[in-house]
Structures are given as C-alpha cells and as structure tokens.
Amino acid sequence: MCDNYATQKRPRFHVHFTPTSASWLDVVERFFRDITVQRLRRGVFPSVLQLTAAIDDYVAHHNENPKPFIWTAKARDILQKVVRANRSLSSK
C-alpha cells in the first residue's frame, strides 16, 4: 500500500488509483472501516498497549475464518456512480 509517496513514481510499478471520493472501492480502506466500527469506535483504551492488543485481537479473530471479498456490483454500475458523483462534486 502506498499513499502519496515516491513509490508511486517508480517505473516498475503500475499503480491504479481509485477515483476521488470513492474510498469504498479500496478494499484496504473497507478493512480499516470495519475494524473502526466493529472494535475501536466505542472502545476505551487507557494505553497504547491496550489499543494495540485490541487491534491484534480483532485481526486474529478476523483471520480465524478468512473470506475473500467478492464484489457484487457490476463494473458498469460502479463507473456510472463515479461519473455521477464527479459531476455532482464538480458543479458545486
């Protein structure tokens, strides 16, 4: 994973960027959303060690029964939504 760093400019890599305002297309961001909603948001962590332990526990539990992410939307429908969103954002 790279984000606004020099690795994006190296010729041996071919990086595909998700459209602006379409973080829902990025599976890594979906995982961070899930861990935030399911474990961290309402948690109380008096120390960094406890926060780290909570994250480690979530990942261990998540990995006990791993499942591939399966896209259910059709590419055409996703792209149409992106076009509509860009149009809407550009008009403001």
Helices and strands as residue ranges (DSSP letters): G 6-9, G 23-25, H 27-35, I 36-40, H 48-64, H 75-90
